[in-house]
Amino acid sequence: MSDMPYITSIVHDAYPERDESSVSRIDQIVAPLINAIAGKLNLHQRKWEPFHRLVQQHAEDYAELTSLERQKQLKRLRYAMQRDGLIEKHTARVFAMVQQVAEKKLGLRHYAEQLMAGWVIMQGKLAEMETGEGKTLTATLPACTAALAGIPVHVVTANDYLAQRDAKLMAPVYRTMGLSVGVVTSGMAEALRRKAYACNITYGTNKQLALDYLRDRLRFGKGIGQLQFQQEQLTQTDTQEQKAPLLRGLCFAIVDEADSVLIDDARLPLVLARQRQASQDILPYQQALEIARQLQPEQDFRSGKDKTSLLLTPQGLQGLAELSQPLQGIWAKPRQREELIILALRALHQLKVDRDYVVKDGALQVIDENTGRAKPDRAWDKGLQQMLECKEGVGMSAEQEVLARITFQQFFRRYLYLAGMSGTARESALELQQVYHLEVVRIPSHRPSRRRYYPPRIYTTARAKLRYCLKHIEKVHKSGRPILVGTHSVLDSERLSHYLKKKDIPHRVLNARQDQAEAEIIAMAGQLGQITIATNIAGRGTDIELSKEAYIARGLHVISLELNDAARIDRQLFGRCARQGDPGSCIAIASLEDTLMQEALPKALIKLIQGRHPPHRPLPQRLGHLLTLWAQSRVAWRQAQQRRQLMKKEQQQEKMLAFTRRRD
């Protein structure tokens, strides 16, 4: 058992109130570019309309089928698709059959817009559907079509909860279509994983799929050529099950919330590792923290160009040499002591408890910045994890030996057929096209949106922002409307909770400390008078159902208490309200002291504005919108550059490994 690889993952480094159909001045400038990149719907309309008519024609034919007749039709369809492939006439028949089955088994009939999204996915594109438009049901259309043709299908979700939920909800449809469905989640035994991958359709997270792919590569592919690896897969027998690969190949992937999986997590490396030694020597980490606390910002160290790295100045190097002179061991080696001090400085000045990580159950757990969830199986590399554990006084984790690694960006480009869905993809359309060859097609909403956007308010100080937020919550709460407040960190959510308690305003908090109660808290968030404070944990895959009273009171009101690095992540939060034609509204409340503004805008500009503008008043709407656009654009460009550089590095590495006949 001690030789079994252990799994971990490594983390690297305003306008008048309007409805969604209205367009701001900035949108009018950007919209033509977005439309050109994202793919105009009318270019696909000529092909879509005859296909839709064909689906409806078959749906009428299938409406009165008995169970036995349906099975005969499915048998004919399966043979036809395995003979002819995924051609349009067969695809239309499958779509019609799935539509009828879903209505009978789930009481849900695919809308025309969902059929269009399924058709877009079958063309190897990414369908952008508004939040609440039923992406889970939409996935059954292409999944059943490909599976009936004999192609192993992977439906990729953002977390284990969504994978289990979606597979369970859609299982009656798949089973009636004569297809098996499996789920792969963290902590599953190998035998159960093998059984899940043997199903026609497998639901799983991007992480679990990538790690199982690494297991297979490590078991069969390391040190041999690609053709030989494929031959070994094909020649496995039933008696060799324990030696057979877990996966049946990377054939057909439907990625739900594709922008989160393919963009936000693109640089995240997945690592297959095993324990090298039982414990670490804590003394060097303690000494490094003690020395680092004596070094001064700007004088002894400063931030690098990427804003995430730290560099020692000549004065800092000299100070380090003097402070470490009495110490022995690693401190006698200049390069190693400098690396150790950089880790200590990052632990002290860059990574913050309750923002980047939490101490939970006696262990240090990384917080996913995109979802706000704690990730017990994720860790920082190169000693940073151990440095943080030493800083927080928790048990030191064991050192790991890396066996294999892959990034999500590298992994998903290896699928033979890749498509997906998302509610917020158009901002990343160009990168999705360049990296994954995925064209983004916007799908119209089933019902007109009733979401109301209140003018964003940008204050010069965080204190003024919090003061206005409390007044705004009080005002909306008096009307009885449910409120969802999105915060950037655990610390921010708990700080706001503290002030609401002082005002005797009842509320509930959802963050990395309470993520076990997520389903319960979200289920109550749409009730009359309910106030929910949440990190981005409530941003993906969660439906907030409105009670009848809350609907009458004008629906859910969403408050963003800090702008995110990307505008599409803000849209994910705002998408919690006004789903499927329900009423709802949203507002962004931010300050120049927020993390985004501090990291992206020149400090001199921030000081100039703070010195000339009264702190109790918000910035003029145009100025606030311009600063927000500037900050988010700079961060988005910087992150996109990092992903492009990583892709170039991966491509160069693959060429080198191909030359040596190794493909890890």
N, C-alpha and C positions, 0 to 999 in steps of 0.2 A: 504493500500500500504506500510505503514511503516514496517509491519510485514513480507513483502516479502523478502526472502533471497537475499542477494546481492553477486555477484560472484567476486572472486579475486583469484589470484594464488600467492604463496609465493616462494621466491627464497632463498634457503639456501646457510645458509652458502653454394770428387767429382771426376767426371770421364769425359773422353772425350765425346763430343757430341754424343748422341746415340738415336736410335729410341726405341719405346716402347717394341719391341720384344727382344731387348738385355737385358742381366741380369747382374747387378753389382755383385761384390764379396760378398757383404753382402747379396744380394738377393739369391745367390747360397747357402749360409749357412742356411738362414731362409726358403727358398722355400719348402724343404721337410717337415718341420714341418707344414707350412701353408697348404700344399696339404693334409697332413694327417688329419688336423683338418677340413678343409673346404669342404672335400668331393670330391673325384676325379671323373671327368666327365665320364671317361671310365667305372666306376662301374655302371653308369646309362645307358650307351650307348646301351646295349643289350635290355633293356626294351623300350628305347626311339625309336629305329629304327622301330620296328613293329608298334608302336603306330603312328608314323609319316606317315608310309605308309597307315595306315588305315584312317587317316585324309585326306590325299591327294586323296584317293579313293572316299571318301564321297564328297569331294570338287568338284570332277568332276561330280558326280551325281547331286549336287545341283546347278551347274553353270548356267543351263538354266531354273531354276524354275521360274514360274510366282509368283506374289504376293500372289495369292490365294493358290497356291500349297505350297508355303513356310509356310503360316499360318497353313495349314493342317499338314505339317511335324512337325512344332513346337508344335502343339497340341498333336501329338503322342509322341513326345520327352518328353513333360512335364509329361504326364501320365506315361510313361515308367520310368522316373527318380524318380518320386514320389513313384512309386511301387518298383523299384529295388535299388534305391540309386545312388550314384556317381560311378558307375562301369565304367570300361574302354571303353567298346563299346559305351555306351551312351555319355561319355565325348568326344570321338573322333567325334561323329556326331555333337555335339554342337560346338566344335572347328571349324569344317569344315563349319558349317552354319555361325558362327560369321565371319570367314575369308571372305566368299563370301559377306556377308552383309556390312562389313567394306569397301570392295573394291567398291561396288556399291554406298554406301552412302557417303563415305569420300574420295574415290579415293586412299585408303591406303589398301594394302594387307599385312597381317601378314607374316613376313619372317619366315623361318624355325627356326631361333634362338629365335624369339618371341614365336612361338608355343612351343618350348622346355621350355622356361621360364614359360609359362602358365601351362605346364604339370608338371613342378617341383613344382609350387605353389599348384596345385591340390593334390600333395602328402604331403602337410603340411611342405614344406621346404622354404628356403629363396634363391631366384635366384639373384646372383650377375651379373648384366648386366653393361657393360661399359656405361659411360655417353653418351647420345645422341642415345641410341639404341632403344628408343621408349617404355619406361616402361608404359606410359599412355595408349597406344594402347594395350599393353600386358595384362593389368589388365582386359580388357573386356572379355578375354577368361575364366578365372576362375570365374569372377563375374557373367557372364551370365549362366555358368554351374550350379553354386550353386543356383542362383536365380530361374532358371527353375525347380530345384528340390524342390522349396518351402522354401528355407533357407534364412532368412534375411541376407543381405550382407552389411558389412561396409567397404568402401574403405577409408583408413586413410591417410591423407596427412599432410605435415609439416605446412601449413598455409592456411588461408581462401582464399587467391588469387588462390592457386593451386587447392583447392577443387572446387571453382566455375568454374575455367578455364577447368579443366579436365571433370567435369560433363557436362558442356555445349558442349565441343568438342565431347564427346562420346555419347551424348544423342540420336542422330539419329540411332546409332547402337542398343542401348538398346530398343528404341521404336519400331524399326522394328522387334526386337526379341520378341516383346509383353511384354516388361518389363518396369516398371516405375522407374524413377531415381529422387532422391531428394538431396538437399544440406543443410547442417546445418552449419551456420556461427555465429560468435559472434554478439550479439545484436538482434537476431531474437526473435520474440514473441513466446510464448509457443504454440499457435495454429499452427503456421507455422512449428515449430519444430516437433510437433506431426504428421503433414501431411508429412514432409520429412522422418521421421522414418517409416511411414506406407508404403513407397515405397519399391519395391523389392530390390533396390540397393540405399544405402545412402552414399554420400560423406561427409566427415567432418574431422576436425582436431582432433588430439589426445586429445587436451584440451577440446573441446566441447563435445566429446563423454564421457570423464571421468566425466565432471561436470554434464551432464545430468544423468549419472549413479548414481552420488551422490544424485541428486534430487530425483530419484526414490527410492534409499535406505532410504533416510531421510523420504520420504512420506510413504513407505510401510514396509521397512525391519528392521527399528530400533526397537529393543526390541522383535522381534519375530524370530522364527526359519526359516531356509532356505526353508524347505518344505512348511511351511505355506505361506511364501512370494511367492513361485512359484504357489501355489494354488490360491492365490488372483489374480495373473496375469492371470491365465487361466479362472477364473470365472467372469472377468469383462464383462459387457454388453455395448452395444452402448450408452445406456442412462447414463452410468456412465463414459462417455469419459473424463470428467474433472478430475475424480479421477483415471483414468487408468494411468499406467506407460507410460513414453515417449518412452522408448526403448522397443523393442520386444524381449529382451534377448541379451546376448553376444554370438552370434552363430558363425559367419564366418567373420573373419577380414583379409583383404589384406592390409598390411602396406607398403605404398610407402616410399622410403628413410628410410628403416627400422632401419639402424644403428643410424640415428639421433633421431628417435622416441624412440627406445628401449634401446639405450645406452647413448647418450648424454643427453636426458631428463629423464633418468630412475629415478634419485633421486629427480626430481622436484615434490614437493607435490602440488596437486590441492586441494584447500580449498573452501568449501561452507561456507559463512559467512554472517552476517548481521551487520548493524551499531549498535554499542552499545551506543555511545554518540556523540553529534554533533561536539564537538571540544575538543582539547587537551590543557592542561596547558603548555604553551611554556617555562615558566621560568626555570623549572628543566633542560630542554635540553640546554638552553642558558648557564646556570651555569656549566653544565657538559662539554660543549665545551670549556668554558673559563678555567676550571681547567685542562682539557686534554692537552691544548696547552702549559701548564707549565711543563708537564711531559716529560722526555727525553728517547728516544729509548735506549734499552739495559740496561740502569741504572734503569729506573722505570718500564719499560714493555718490553716484548720480544714476538717473534712469538712462537706459539705452534708447536708441531711435525708435524701437518698436514699443516703447512704454512698458514692456513686461520684464525686460532684462535689467540687471543692475551691473554697474561697472565701478571698479575702485579707481580713484584718482591717484596721481603720484603721491600726494600727501597721505592718502589712505593706505597705500602700499607701505609707505615708511612707518606709519603708525601701527600697522599690523605686524610688521617685523619687530618693532620694539615691544609691543604687548605680548607677542608669542615667544619672545626670546627665552623666558624662564621655563617654558614648557618643552616637553620632549615628544618623541614619536613622530606622528604625522606633521607636527608643527615645524619640524626641522626642514621640511621639503616645501619650497616656496609655492610651487604650482598647486600642490594638494591643499595647503592651508588657505590659499586664495579661493579655491573652489568651495571649501568648507565654510568660509566666511560669507561668500556670496549666498549660499544656502541659508545661513543664519540671518542675513539681512533680508532676504525674501520672506522668511518666516516671520520676522519682526515687523516689517514695513509694508509688505505687499499683500500677503494673505491674512485675512481677518476671520476670527471665529464668528459664527452666525451669519457670515456673508459667503465665504468660500468653503467653509466646513463647519460641522457641528461635532461636539463631543457627546456621544450617545451610547448608552449601554457600556460605558467604560472604555470606549474606543473612539478614535477619530475617523469621521466619515466625511467624504468629499460631497459637496453640494453641486449638483448639475446646474450650471448657470442658466441654461435654457428652460429647464422644467422646475427648478427649485426643490427637486427631490434629493434626499440623501442617498448616496450610492455606496453601500458597505463594501462592495466588491471592486471599487475603484480606488486607485492610489496614485500619488505623485511618484515620479521616478528619480533616480540618481541621488538618493539620500534625503530628498526634500520631505518625504513622508515621515521618515524617522526624526528629522529635525523638528517638524511640527509636533510630533508626539512628545518629544522631549520638552518643547516649549509649554505644552498644555499639561504635562505631568501624567500622561496616560501610558499604558503598557507599550513597550517598543515592539513593533512588528518585525518579523524575520526578514532577512535579506532574501531576494528572489533571483534565481538564475533564469534568464530569458531563453526560451527554446525556439519561439517563432513569433513573428508579429506581422500585422497588416493594418492599414488604415481603412476606414469605411470608403473613402474616395477610391482607393485601389481595389477594394473588394467588389463594390457594385459595378465597376466597369468590366468585371469579368463575366457578368451574366450574359447569356446569349440573347435574351430578350428582357429589356428593362422598361417599365412604364410605371405610372403612379398617379396619385391624387393629392391635392393639397388645397387648403383654403387661402393660402397666402404664398403664392409662388411668383407672381409677375415681377416683383422687385429683383428676383434672382434669375430671371428668365435667360439672360445672356450667358451667365455662368453655367446654368443647367444645360444649355445648348452646346457650349464649348467643351465642357468636361464629360458630360454623359450622353451627348447627342439627343437630348430630350427637348422637343418643342413643347412650349406651354400653350395650351388652348383654354381660353376662358369660357366657362359654361354659364349660361344665363340662369338666374335664380328662379325657382318654381313660383314663388310669390314675390310681389314687390316688397322691398325692404322698408320697414318703418323705423329704422334706427335713426335717432337724433344725435347729432354731434354738437356739443356745446363748445363755445370758444375755449381753446387751451389757455391756461394761465401759467406764465413763467415768472417766478419771483427771483429776486437777487440773492436771497438767503434761504436756507433750509428751514429756519425757524418761522419765517413769514409764510412759507409754503405749508408747513404743518398747521399753523394757526388758521389759514384759510380753509384747509381740508377739514378741520374739525367743525368749523362753522357750516361748511357746505354739507357735511354728513348730517349735522343736526337739522338743517333746513329740509333736506330730502326725507329724512327719517320721520319728520312730523307728518308728511303726506302719507306715510304707511308703505311706501315703495320699498321693495327689497334692494339692498345695496351690496355690491361686490367691490372691495378695494384691493387693487393689485399693487404689491410692494416689490422692491427689487431684492430684498434680503430678509432673512429671519429676524435680524436685529431691527430693521425698519418696521416689520409687522408687529413685533412685540412692543416697540416704542409707541406706535399708534394705539395699540391695545391698552397700554398703560394710561394714556390720556383719556381714552374713552371710558375706562373704568372710573377715573376721577370725576367724570361728568355723569356717572351712573347711566351710561348708555349701553344696553345689553348687546353683545356681539359674540361671534365665534372666530377663532383663529385657525388657519390651515397653513402649515409650513412644514419644513423638514422634521420638526419635532413631533408633529401630530399626523404624519402622512398615513398612519394606519387607519385613521378615522376619516379618510378622504371621502369615501363613498357616502358615509352618513352625513358629513358636513355639507357636501355638494347637494345631496338630496333635499336638504332644508333651506338651501340658499335662495330658492325662489319663492319662499313663503312670505306673506304679508308682514312687513316690519322687520324682517331678518337682515342683520348686518354681518357680512362675512369678510374677514381680512385674510388675504391669501398671497403667497408668493406666486411665481409663474407655474406652480404646481397645478393651478386651476386653469391653465391656458390651453391644454391639448386634450382632445378626446373626452371632455366632460360635458354632459348635457345638464343644464340647470332648468328644471321644469318649473314653470310658473303655476302657482295656484290660481284659482278663479278670481279670488280677491285681489291678488297681485296684478293679474292681467287687467282688471278694471282700474286699478290705481296707476296705470300707464307702464307697467312692466319693470324689469330689472334696470337699475342704474349702475353703470360700471365707472369706477374712478381709477385712473392710472396715477399712482403717486410718484412715479419716476419713469422717465422715458428710457426705453431699451436701446441697445446698440443699433438695432435695425427696426425700421418703421413697420415691417411686416410682423414682428413680434408684438408690437403695440396693437396691431390689427387683430392678432390672435386673441388678446385679452378682450378687446372691444367686441369681438365676435361671440363672447359669452351671452350677450344680450341681443334682443330683437331677432331671434332665429325663426325661420319659416313664417315670416309675416307677423310675428308677435311684436307688441310695442316694446320700446326700450330706448335707453339713451346712454351716452358716455361722455367723459371729459378727461383731459390730461392736465395734471397739476404737477409742475416741476420747478426746479430752481437751478441757478447757476452753480450751486455748490454740489449738485448731484454728480455721481461718478462719471457719467457720459460727458457732461460739459467740462469737468475738470481735466479729463484725459484727452479730449479732442480739440478744445478751444484754447487759443493762446492765453496764458495767465494774465498777461498785460491787458488784454481786451476785457477779461472778466473783471479785473480790478477797476478799470476805467468805468465800466457800466455800473458796478457796485458803488463807486464813489459819486456818481452823478445822478443816480436814480433812487428815489425813496424806497426803502425796503418793504414798506407796508402796501405798496401798489404794484400790480403786475406790470411787466414790460408791455409796451405797445404790441398789438397782435402781430403786425408785420415783422417787427424786429424779433420777437420771440420765435415766430415760425422760421425766419431766416436762420437764426442761431441753431435751432433744432435741426433744420435741414443740413446745415453746414456740418454740425457735429456728427450726425448719423451717417452722412455721406463719407466723411473722412474715416470713420471707424469701419464702415462697410468696405471701402476701398482698401484699407490696410489689411483687413481679414481676407479679402479676396486675393490680394497679392500673396499673402502667406500660403493660401491654398494652391495658387498657381505654381509657386516655387516648390511646394511639396510634390505636386504632380510631376513637374519636370525632373525632380530628384528621383522619384519612383520610376519614371520611364527610363532614366539613365541606368538605374540599378537593374531593372528588368532586362535591358539589353546586355548588361554585363553578365547577369546570371544565365541568360540564354546562350551566351558564348561559352560559358563553362558547363552548360547542360544542367544548371540548377535553377529551379523556380520555386521559391519559398512562399 
